[in-house]
Amino acid sequence: LTNEYCCKKREARKELLKQYGFHLEKDVRSSVPRLTLSINKGHWIDEDIDIYKLINDELEPGSEFSEARREAMKHYILTTYFEERSDKMLGKNVTYKIDQEGLVKTEVDELMGRLRKSTIQAVGGRTFGSEIFYVESCVYLMAAYDLLTSGHMVWVVYDAFYSNGEEDQETFENMLRHGIKMNFKWFLER
């Protein structure tokens, strides 16, 4: 189910969520960069900290940070996180997906290189490549286990939790925020 539904828009998941009675959901904001910064800092970085704002401030200190800018950054952050080759290769990975009319390739390469450097700086100076998915899986599966043992049915799709339960949405989100923080601490200590 995860493989079938993970790449679809949230709207496409609604029928399955309804079928299982999953009326509660929680998506961990900026999961990969948040986990990376948390590892680098040695403690969980709460979701009240806006990772994209941190990246923006590294990229262009003092610049306005809008929702449109956040959405644009979200689109490219994982590419910059995982591409370890040259800025030229990073730019190539980005430009094949977009309309190239009027595009100056060297400018894209330079901008993406700056975004990568800003991302690395904002997450604490070190990234962990695909190993970050191991950390993410361990921490979030422990949180899913906690939900299961408390009587919830739960479905985890990468960094999104779907569940049933008697709690309201706010209580569910608070439970998960606390649980993820606890499980991250436990994981990091070991």
MILUMZA-666430 format. One record per atom (N, C-alpha, C): residue number from 1; residue in one letter; atom name; x, y, z. Coordinates in Angstrom, 2 decimals. Layout:
<nodes>
  seq  type  atom        x        y        z
  NUM     A    CA        X        Y        Z
...
</nodes>
This chain:
<nodes>
  seq  type  atom        x        y        z
    1     L     N     0.81    -1.20     0.00
    1     L    CA     0.00     0.00     0.00
    1     L     C     0.85     1.25     0.00
    2     T     N     1.91     1.25     0.79
    2     T    CA     2.76     2.43     0.83
    2     T     C     3.32     2.71    -0.55
    3     N     N     3.86     1.71    -1.21
    3     N    CA     4.43     1.94    -2.53
    3     N     C     3.38     2.41    -3.52
    4     E     N     2.18     1.86    -3.44
    4     E    CA     1.14     2.24    -4.38
    4     E     C     0.64     3.66    -4.15
    5     Y     N     0.59     4.10    -2.90
    5     Y    CA    -0.03     5.38    -2.58
    5     Y     C     0.94     6.51    -2.26
    6     C     N     2.22     6.21    -2.06
    6     C    CA     3.14     7.25    -1.60
    6     C     C     3.36     8.35    -2.62
    7     C     N     3.30     8.04    -3.89
    7     C    CA     3.59     9.05    -4.91
    7     C     C     2.34     9.74    -5.42
    8     K     N     1.20     9.35    -4.91
    8     K    CA    -0.03     9.99    -5.34
    8     K     C    -0.34    11.18    -4.45
    9     K     N    -1.12    12.09    -4.98
    9     K    CA    -1.56    13.24    -4.20
    9     K     C    -2.38    12.74    -3.03
   10     R     N    -2.37    13.52    -1.95
   10     R    CA    -3.13    13.15    -0.76
   10     R     C    -4.60    12.88    -1.09
   11     E     N    -5.12    13.58    -2.09
   11     E    CA    -6.52    13.39    -2.47
   11     E     C    -6.78    11.94    -2.89
   12     A     N    -5.80    11.32    -3.55
   12     A    CA    -5.96     9.95    -4.02
   12     A     C    -5.98     8.95    -2.87
   13     R     N    -5.53     9.35    -1.71
   13     R    CA    -5.50     8.46    -0.54
   13     R     C    -6.81     8.47     0.22
   14     K     N    -7.67     9.45    -0.04
   14     K    CA    -8.86     9.66     0.80
   14     K     C    -9.75     8.42     0.89
   15     E     N    -9.96     7.72    -0.21
   15     E    CA   -10.84     6.56    -0.20
   15     E     C   -10.27     5.45     0.69
   16     L     N    -8.98     5.22     0.61
   16     L    CA    -8.35     4.21     1.46
   16     L     C    -8.42     4.62     2.93
   17     L     N    -8.16     5.89     3.22
   17     L    CA    -8.23     6.37     4.59
   17     L     C    -9.64     6.20     5.15
   18     K     N   -10.63     6.51     4.33
   18     K    CA   -12.02     6.35     4.75
   18     K     C   -12.34     4.87     5.01
   19     Q     N   -11.86     4.00     4.13
   19     Q    CA   -12.11     2.56     4.25
   19     Q     C   -11.61     2.03     5.59
   20     Y     N   -10.47     2.50     6.06
   20     Y    CA    -9.90     2.01     7.31
   20     Y     C   -10.25     2.88     8.52
   21     G     N   -11.02     3.92     8.31
   21     G    CA   -11.41     4.78     9.42
   21     G     C   -10.29     5.67     9.92
   22     F     N    -9.33     5.97     9.06
   22     F    CA    -8.21     6.82     9.44
   22     F     C    -8.62     8.29     9.27
   23     H     N    -9.10     8.89    10.33
   23     H    CA    -9.54    10.27    10.28
   23     H     C    -8.51    11.23    10.91
   24     L     N    -7.44    10.67    11.44
   24     L    CA    -6.37    11.47    12.03
   24     L     C    -5.14    11.39    11.13
   25     E     N    -4.45    12.51    10.97
   25     E    CA    -3.22    12.46    10.18
   25     E     C    -2.22    13.48    10.69
   26     K     N    -0.97    13.12    10.52
   26     K    CA     0.14    13.99    10.94
   26     K     C     1.28    13.79     9.97
   27     D     N     1.72    14.86     9.37
   27     D    CA     2.86    14.85     8.46
   27     D     C     4.00    15.58     9.17
   28     V     N     5.14    14.94     9.30
   28     V    CA     6.29    15.58     9.95
   28     V     C     6.85    16.61     8.98
   29     R     N     6.87    17.85     9.39
   29     R    CA     7.33    18.94     8.52
   29     R     C     8.83    18.83     8.29
   30     S     N     9.24    18.92     7.04
   30     S    CA    10.66    18.97     6.66
   30     S     C    11.44    17.81     7.26
   31     S     N    10.92    16.61     7.11
   31     S    CA    11.43    15.45     7.83
   31     S     C    12.93    15.21     7.64
   32     V     N    13.39    15.09     6.41
   32     V    CA    14.81    14.77     6.19
   32     V     C    15.73    15.87     6.72
   33     P     N    15.50    17.14     6.37
   33     P    CA    16.37    18.17     6.95
   33     P     C    16.21    18.30     8.47
   34     R     N    15.00    18.06     8.99
   34     R    CA    14.78    18.16    10.44
   34     R     C    15.55    17.04    11.18
   35     L     N    15.46    15.83    10.66
   35     L    CA    16.22    14.73    11.26
   35     L     C    17.72    15.00    11.19
   36     T     N    18.17    15.52    10.07
   36     T    CA    19.60    15.81     9.90
   36     T     C    20.06    16.86    10.90
   37     L     N    19.32    17.96    11.01
   37     L    CA    19.67    19.00    11.97
   37     L     C    19.63    18.46    13.39
   38     S     N    18.64    17.63    13.68
   38     S    CA    18.52    17.04    15.01
   38     S     C    19.72    16.17    15.35
   39     I     N    20.16    15.36    14.41
   39     I    CA    21.35    14.53    14.63
   39     I     C    22.57    15.44    14.86
   40     N     N    22.72    16.42    14.00
   40     N    CA    23.88    17.31    14.12
   40     N     C    23.88    18.12    15.41
   41     K     N    22.71    18.46    15.91
   41     K    CA    22.60    19.22    17.17
   41     K     C    22.61    18.31    18.40
   42     G     N    22.30    17.04    18.20
   42     G    CA    22.28    16.10    19.32
   42     G     C    20.98    16.09    20.11
   43     H     N    19.94    16.71    19.56
   43     H    CA    18.62    16.69    20.19
   43     H     C    17.57    16.99    19.13
   44     W     N    16.33    16.58    19.41
   44     W    CA    15.25    16.77    18.45
   44     W     C    14.96    18.25    18.24
   45     I     N    14.86    18.65    17.00
   45     I    CA    14.49    20.02    16.63
   45     I     C    12.98    20.02    16.36
   46     D     N    12.25    20.68    17.23
   46     D    CA    10.79    20.67    17.17
   46     D     C    10.29    21.31    15.88
   47     E     N     9.09    20.95    15.50
   47     E    CA     8.50    21.45    14.26
   47     E     C     8.13    22.92    14.33
   48     D     N     8.23    23.54    15.48
   48     D    CA     8.03    24.98    15.55
   48     D     C     9.17    25.72    14.84
   49     I     N    10.31    25.07    14.70
   49     I    CA    11.45    25.64    13.97
   49     I     C    11.21    25.37    12.49
   50     D     N    11.18    26.41    11.68
   50     D    CA    10.93    26.30    10.25
   50     D     C    12.27    26.08     9.53
   51     I     N    12.52    24.85     9.14
   51     I    CA    13.79    24.49     8.50
   51     I     C    13.98    25.25     7.18
   52     Y     N    12.89    25.43     6.43
   52     Y    CA    13.01    26.14     5.16
   52     Y     C    13.37    27.60     5.38
   53     K     N    12.91    28.19     6.45
   53     K    CA    13.30    29.57     6.79
   53     K     C    14.79    29.60     7.12
   54     L     N    15.28    28.60     7.85
   54     L    CA    16.71    28.54     8.15
   54     L     C    17.54    28.46     6.87
   55     I     N    17.07    27.63     5.93
   55     I    CA    17.77    27.50     4.65
   55     I     C    17.72    28.81     3.88
   56     N     N    16.54    29.43     3.85
   56     N    CA    16.39    30.72     3.17
   56     N     C    17.34    31.75     3.75
   57     D     N    17.45    31.81     5.07
   57     D    CA    18.32    32.79     5.72
   57     D     C    19.80    32.54     5.43
   58     E     N    20.16    31.28     5.21
   58     E    CA    21.53    30.96     4.79
   58     E     C    21.75    31.35     3.33
   59     L     N    20.73    31.10     2.50
   59     L    CA    20.83    31.37     1.07
   59     L     C    20.90    32.87     0.78
   60     E     N    19.98    33.62     1.37
   60     E    CA    19.91    35.06     1.15
   60     E     C    19.52    35.74     2.45
   61     P     N    20.50    35.98     3.33
   61     P    CA    20.20    36.60     4.62
   61     P     C    19.40    37.90     4.45
   62     G     N    18.36    38.04     5.26
   62     G    CA    17.54    39.24     5.23
   62     G     C    16.49    39.28     4.15
   63     S     N    16.45    38.27     3.29
   63     S    CA    15.45    38.28     2.22
   63     S     C    14.07    37.92     2.77
   64     E     N    13.06    38.37     2.05
   64     E    CA    11.69    38.05     2.45
   64     E     C    11.45    36.56     2.27
   65     F     N    10.76    35.97     3.23
   65     F    CA    10.44    34.55     3.15
   65     F     C     8.93    34.40     3.08
   66     S     N     8.44    34.00     1.92
   66     S    CA     7.00    33.88     1.68
   66     S     C     6.62    32.41     1.51
   67     E     N     5.33    32.17     1.49
   67     E    CA     4.84    30.80     1.27
   67     E     C     5.23    30.32    -0.13
   68     A     N     5.20    31.20    -1.11
   68     A    CA     5.61    30.82    -2.48
   68     A     C     7.08    30.41    -2.50
   69     R     N     7.90    31.14    -1.78
   69     R    CA     9.33    30.81    -1.72
   69     R     C     9.54    29.46    -1.02
   70     R     N     8.78    29.24     0.05
   70     R    CA     8.87    27.96     0.77
   70     R     C     8.53    26.81    -0.18
   71     E     N     7.44    26.94    -0.92
   71     E    CA     7.01    25.88    -1.84
   71     E     C     8.07    25.62    -2.91
   72     A     N     8.67    26.68    -3.42
   72     A    CA     9.73    26.52    -4.42
   72     A     C    10.92    25.77    -3.82
   73     M     N    11.30    26.15    -2.61
   73     M    CA    12.43    25.49    -1.96
   73     M     C    12.13    24.03    -1.67
   74     K     N    10.92    23.75    -1.18
   74     K    CA    10.53    22.38    -0.86
   74     K     C    10.71    21.47    -2.06
   75     H     N    10.45    22.02    -3.23
   75     H    CA    10.52    21.25    -4.46
   75     H     C    11.94    20.76    -4.76
   76     Y     N    12.95    21.51    -4.28
   76     Y    CA    14.34    21.21    -4.65
   76     Y     C    15.24    20.76    -3.50
   77     I     N    14.78    20.86    -2.28
   77     I    CA    15.66    20.58    -1.14
   77     I     C    16.20    19.15    -1.15
   78     L     N    15.35    18.17    -1.41
   78     L    CA    15.85    16.79    -1.40
   78     L     C    16.85    16.54    -2.52
   79     T     N    16.64    17.18    -3.66
   79     T    CA    17.62    17.06    -4.74
   79     T     C    18.97    17.61    -4.28
   80     T     N    18.95    18.78    -3.65
   80     T    CA    20.21    19.37    -3.19
   80     T     C    20.82    18.55    -2.06
   81     Y     N    19.98    17.92    -1.26
   81     Y    CA    20.46    17.12    -0.13
   81     Y     C    21.21    15.88    -0.62
   82     F     N    20.67    15.21    -1.63
   82     F    CA    21.21    13.90    -2.03
   82     F     C    22.21    13.96    -3.19
   83     E     N    22.21    15.00    -3.97
   83     E    CA    23.16    15.08    -5.09
   83     E     C    24.50    15.59    -4.57
   84     E     N    25.50    14.72    -4.58
   84     E    CA    26.80    15.08    -4.03
   84     E     C    27.83    15.43    -5.09
   85     R     N    27.44    15.32    -6.35
   85     R    CA    28.38    15.63    -7.42
   85     R     C    28.41    17.13    -7.67
   86     S     N    28.87    17.55    -8.80
   86     S    CA    29.11    18.97    -9.11
   86     S     C    27.81    19.78    -9.17
   87     D     N    27.98    21.11    -9.08
   87     D    CA    26.85    22.01    -9.26
   87     D     C    26.23    21.82   -10.64
   88     K     N    27.08    21.53   -11.62
   88     K    CA    26.59    21.31   -12.98
   88     K     C    25.66    20.10   -13.02
   89     M     N    26.03    19.02   -12.33
   89     M    CA    25.19    17.83   -12.29
   89     M     C    23.90    18.11   -11.50
   90     L     N    24.03    18.87   -10.45
   90     L    CA    22.86    19.27    -9.66
   90     L     C    21.89    20.07   -10.53
   91     G     N    22.42    21.03   -11.27
   91     G    CA    21.58    21.82   -12.18
   91     G     C    20.93    20.95   -13.24
   92     K     N    21.68    19.99   -13.76
   92     K    CA    21.14    19.07   -14.77
   92     K     C    19.97    18.28   -14.20
   93     N     N    20.09    17.83   -12.96
   93     N    CA    19.01    17.07   -12.32
   93     N     C    17.75    17.90   -12.13
   94     V     N    17.90    19.20   -12.06
   94     V    CA    16.76    20.09   -11.86
   94     V     C    16.16    20.52   -13.19
   95     T     N    16.98    20.87   -14.16
   95     T    CA    16.47    21.47   -15.40
   95     T     C    15.73    20.50   -16.30
   96     Y     N    15.99    19.20   -16.19
   96     Y    CA    15.28    18.29   -17.07
   96     Y     C    13.78    18.26   -16.76
   97     K     N    13.38    18.70   -15.58
   97     K    CA    11.98    18.67   -15.17
   97     K     C    11.22    19.95   -15.51
   98     I     N    11.91    21.00   -15.92
   98     I    CA    11.23    22.29   -16.08
   98     I     C    11.32    22.78   -17.52
   99     D     N    10.44    23.73   -17.85
   99     D    CA    10.45    24.38   -19.15
   99     D     C    11.78    25.13   -19.30
  100     Q     N    12.51    24.85   -20.34
  100     Q    CA    13.85    25.41   -20.47
  100     Q     C    13.90    26.65   -21.37
  101     E     N    12.76    27.13   -21.80
  101     E    CA    12.74    28.32   -22.64
  101     E     C    13.24    29.52   -21.84
  102     G     N    14.26    30.18   -22.35
  102     G    CA    14.83    31.35   -21.68
  102     G     C    15.71    31.02   -20.48
  103     L     N    15.94    29.77   -20.25
  103     L    CA    16.73    29.32   -19.11
  103     L     C    18.22    29.45   -19.40
  104     V     N    18.97    30.02   -18.48
  104     V    CA    20.42    30.11   -18.61
  104     V     C    20.99    29.02   -17.70
  105     K     N    21.45    27.96   -18.30
  105     K    CA    21.87    26.75   -17.57
  105     K     C    22.91    27.07   -16.50
  106     T     N    23.88    27.89   -16.82
  106     T    CA    24.93    28.18   -15.83
  106     T     C    24.37    28.90   -14.60
  107     E     N    23.34    29.73   -14.81
  107     E    CA    22.71    30.41   -13.67
  107     E     C    21.98    29.41   -12.78
  108     V     N    21.32    28.43   -13.40
  108     V    CA    20.62    27.39   -12.63
  108     V     C    21.64    26.57   -11.85
  109     D     N    22.73    26.20   -12.50
  109     D    CA    23.78    25.42   -11.82
  109     D     C    24.30    26.17   -10.60
  110     E     N    24.57    27.45   -10.79
  110     E    CA    25.11    28.28    -9.69
  110     E     C    24.11    28.42    -8.56
  111     L     N    22.85    28.68    -8.90
  111     L    CA    21.81    28.83    -7.89
  111     L     C    21.60    27.53    -7.11
  112     M     N    21.55    26.42    -7.81
  112     M    CA    21.36    25.13    -7.13
  112     M     C    22.56    24.79    -6.25
  113     G     N    23.75    25.14    -6.69
  113     G    CA    24.94    24.94    -5.86
  113     G     C    24.87    25.76    -4.58
  114     R     N    24.41    27.01    -4.72
  114     R    CA    24.24    27.86    -3.52
  114     R     C    23.16    27.30    -2.60
  115     L     N    22.07    26.79    -3.20
  115     L    CA    21.00    26.20    -2.39
  115     L     C    21.51    24.98    -1.64
  116     R     N    22.33    24.17    -2.31
  116     R    CA    22.90    22.99    -1.64
  116     R     C    23.77    23.42    -0.47
  117     K     N    24.66    24.38    -0.69
  117     K    CA    25.54    24.85     0.39
  117     K     C    24.72    25.43     1.54
  118     S     N    23.69    26.17     1.22
  118     S    CA    22.83    26.76     2.25
  118     S     C    22.08    25.69     3.02
  119     T     N    21.62    24.68     2.32
  119     T    CA    20.91    23.57     2.97
  119     T     C    21.85    22.85     3.94
  120     I     N    23.03    22.54     3.49
  120     I    CA    24.00    21.83     4.34
  120     I     C    24.34    22.66     5.57
  121     Q     N    24.54    23.95     5.36
  121     Q    CA    24.84    24.83     6.50
  121     Q     C    23.68    24.89     7.47
  122     A     N    22.45    25.02     6.94
  122     A    CA    21.26    25.15     7.79
  122     A     C    20.97    23.89     8.59
  123     V     N    21.35    22.72     8.07
  123     V    CA    21.08    21.47     8.79
  123     V     C    22.26    21.04     9.66
  124     G     N    23.18    21.93     9.88
  124     G    CA    24.25    21.64    10.83
  124     G     C    25.60    21.30    10.24
  125     G     N    25.74    21.44     8.93
  125     G    CA    27.06    21.28     8.32
  125     G     C    27.38    19.90     7.79
  126     R     N    26.50    18.95     8.02
  126     R    CA    26.76    17.58     7.56
  126     R     C    25.45    16.91     7.17
  127     T     N    25.46    16.22     6.02
  127     T    CA    24.31    15.43     5.61
  127     T     C    24.68    13.95     5.70
  128     F     N    23.69    13.09     5.56
  128     F    CA    23.92    11.67     5.78
  128     F     C    23.51    10.79     4.61
  129     G     N    23.32    11.41     3.44
  129     G    CA    22.96    10.62     2.27
  129     G     C    21.72     9.78     2.53
  130     S     N    21.64     8.64     1.87
  130     S    CA    20.45     7.79     2.01
  130     S     C    20.33     7.17     3.40
  131     E     N    21.39     7.22     4.19
  131     E    CA    21.31     6.69     5.56
  131     E     C    20.29     7.44     6.40
  132     I     N    19.95     8.66     6.01
  132     I    CA    18.95     9.42     6.76
  132     I     C    17.60     8.70     6.71
  133     F     N    17.34     7.93     5.64
  133     F    CA    16.09     7.19     5.56
  133     F     C    16.06     6.03     6.57
  134     Y     N    17.22     5.49     6.88
  134     Y    CA    17.29     4.47     7.93
  134     Y     C    16.88     5.08     9.27
  135     V     N    17.43     6.25     9.57
  135     V    CA    17.10     6.94    10.83
  135     V     C    15.61     7.26    10.83
  136     E     N    15.13     7.83     9.74
  136     E    CA    13.72     8.18     9.64
  136     E     C    12.84     6.96     9.87
  137     S     N    13.17     5.85     9.22
  137     S    CA    12.39     4.63     9.37
  137     S     C    12.38     4.13    10.80
  138     C     N    13.53     4.10    11.43
  138     C    CA    13.61     3.61    12.82
  138     C     C    12.76     4.48    13.76
  139     V     N    12.95     5.77    13.68
  139     V    CA    12.25     6.69    14.59
  139     V     C    10.75     6.64    14.35
  140     Y     N    10.33     6.69    13.10
  140     Y    CA     8.91     6.74    12.81
  140     Y     C     8.23     5.39    13.02
  141     L     N     8.95     4.29    12.79
  141     L    CA     8.36     2.98    13.08
  141     L     C     8.19     2.78    14.59
  142     M     N     9.11     3.32    15.39
  142     M    CA     8.92     3.26    16.84
  142     M     C     7.69     4.07    17.25
  143     A     N     7.49     5.22    16.61
  143     A    CA     6.30     6.03    16.91
  143     A     C     5.03     5.29    16.47
  144     A     N     5.09     4.61    15.32
  144     A    CA     3.93     3.83    14.86
  144     A     C     3.65     2.69    15.84
  145     Y     N     4.70     2.04    16.33
  145     Y    CA     4.54     0.97    17.32
  145     Y     C     3.85     1.50    18.58
  146     D     N     4.26     2.69    19.02
  146     D    CA     3.63     3.30    20.19
  146     D     C     2.13     3.51    19.95
  147     L     N     1.79     3.95    18.75
  147     L    CA     0.37     4.13    18.42
  147     L     C    -0.37     2.79    18.41
  148     L     N     0.26     1.78    17.81
  148     L    CA    -0.36     0.45    17.76
  148     L     C    -0.60    -0.11    19.16
  149     T     N     0.39     0.03    20.03
  149     T    CA     0.24    -0.52    21.38
  149     T     C    -0.74     0.28    22.23
  150     S     N    -1.10     1.49    21.77
  150     S    CA    -2.10     2.27    22.50
  150     S     C    -3.49     2.09    21.89
  151     G     N    -3.61     1.11    20.97
  151     G    CA    -4.92     0.77    20.43
  151     G     C    -5.30     1.41    19.11
  152     H     N    -4.38     2.12    18.49
  152     H    CA    -4.66     2.75    17.19
  152     H     C    -4.31     1.78    16.07
  153     M     N    -5.09     1.84    15.00
  153     M    CA    -4.60     1.31    13.73
  153     M     C    -3.80     2.45    13.13
  154     V     N    -2.74     2.13    12.44
  154     V    CA    -1.90     3.21    11.91
  154     V     C    -1.30     2.80    10.58
  155     W     N    -1.13     3.78     9.72
  155     W    CA    -0.48     3.61     8.42
  155     W     C     0.55     4.71     8.31
  156     V     N     1.80     4.35     8.04
  156     V    CA     2.87     5.32     7.90
  156     V     C     3.32     5.34     6.44
  157     V     N     3.32     6.51     5.84
  157     V    CA     3.82     6.69     4.48
  157     V     C     4.97     7.69     4.60
  158     Y     N     6.19     7.16     4.66
  158     Y    CA     7.40     7.95     4.87
  158     Y     C     7.28     8.80     6.14
  159     D     N     6.92    10.07     6.01
  159     D    CA     6.86    10.94     7.19
  159     D     C     5.43    11.35     7.53
  160     A     N     4.47    10.62     7.00
  160     A    CA     3.06    10.92     7.26
  160     A     C     2.43     9.75     8.01
  161     F     N     1.69    10.08     9.07
  161     F    CA     1.01     9.10     9.89
  161     F     C    -0.49     9.26     9.69
  162     Y     N    -1.18     8.16     9.47
  162     Y    CA    -2.64     8.15     9.35
  162     Y     C    -3.13     7.15    10.39
  163     S     N    -4.22     7.52    11.09
  163     S    CA    -4.66     6.65    12.17
  163     S     C    -6.13     6.86    12.47
  164     N     N    -6.66     5.91    13.25
  164     N    CA    -7.97     6.07    13.84
  164     N     C    -7.74     6.42    15.30
  165     G     N    -8.77     6.58    16.07
  165     G    CA    -8.62     6.86    17.48
  165     G     C    -9.69     7.81    17.96
  166     E     N    -9.79     7.93    19.27
  166     E    CA   -10.81     8.78    19.88
  166     E     C   -10.34    10.23    20.03
  167     E     N    -9.05    10.49    19.86
  167     E    CA    -8.50    11.83    20.05
  167     E     C    -9.00    12.77    18.96
  168     D     N    -8.94    14.04    19.26
  168     D    CA    -9.16    15.02    18.21
  168     D     C    -7.83    15.21    17.48
  169     Q     N    -7.87    15.92    16.37
  169     Q    CA    -6.68    16.10    15.54
  169     Q     C    -5.53    16.73    16.31
  170     E     N    -5.80    17.76    17.08
  170     E    CA    -4.75    18.46    17.83
  170     E     C    -4.07    17.53    18.85
  171     T     N    -4.86    16.74    19.55
  171     T    CA    -4.30    15.80    20.53
  171     T     C    -3.43    14.76    19.84
  172     F     N    -3.92    14.26    18.70
  172     F    CA    -3.16    13.27    17.93
  172     F     C    -1.82    13.84    17.49
  173     E     N    -1.83    15.06    16.97
  173     E    CA    -0.58    15.69    16.54
  173     E     C     0.37    15.88    17.71
  174     N     N    -0.14    16.31    18.85
  174     N    CA     0.70    16.48    20.04
  174     N     C     1.27    15.16    20.53
  175     M     N     0.45    14.10    20.48
  175     M    CA     0.94    12.77    20.86
  175     M     C     2.13    12.37    19.98
  176     L     N     1.96    12.55    18.69
  176     L    CA     3.03    12.16    17.76
  176     L     C     4.26    13.04    17.91
  177     R     N     4.08    14.33    18.07
  177     R    CA     5.23    15.22    18.24
  177     R     C     6.04    14.78    19.46
  178     H     N     5.35    14.49    20.54
  178     H    CA     6.02    14.04    21.76
  178     H     C     6.66    12.66    21.55
  179     G     N     5.91    11.75    20.93
  179     G    CA     6.42    10.40    20.69
  179     G     C     7.63    10.38    19.78
  180     I     N     7.60    11.17    18.72
  180     I    CA     8.74    11.22    17.80
  180     I     C     9.96    11.78    18.52
  181     K     N     9.76    12.82    19.29
  181     K    CA    10.87    13.41    20.05
  181     K     C    11.49    12.38    21.00
  182     M     N    10.64    11.65    21.73
  182     M    CA    11.11    10.62    22.65
  182     M     C    11.86     9.51    21.92
  183     N     N    11.28     9.05    20.82
  183     N    CA    11.90     7.96    20.06
  183     N     C    13.19     8.40    19.38
  184     F     N    13.26     9.64    18.94
  184     F    CA    14.50    10.15    18.38
  184     F     C    15.60    10.16    19.45
  185     K     N    15.26    10.63    20.63
  185     K    CA    16.23    10.66    21.72
  185     K     C    16.73     9.25    22.05
  186     W     N    15.81     8.32    22.13
  186     W    CA    16.17     6.93    22.41
  186     W     C    17.08     6.39    21.32
  187     F     N    16.72     6.64    20.06
  187     F    CA    17.51     6.17    18.92
  187     F     C    18.91     6.78    18.96
  188     L     N    18.99     8.08    19.17
  188     L    CA    20.27     8.77    19.14
  188     L     C    21.19     8.29    20.26
  189     E     N    20.62     8.03    21.42
  189     E    CA    21.43     7.55    22.55
  189     E     C    22.02     6.17    22.28
  190     R     N    21.39     5.39    21.45
  190     R    CA    21.89     4.05    21.17
  190     R     C    22.71     4.00    19.90
</nodes>
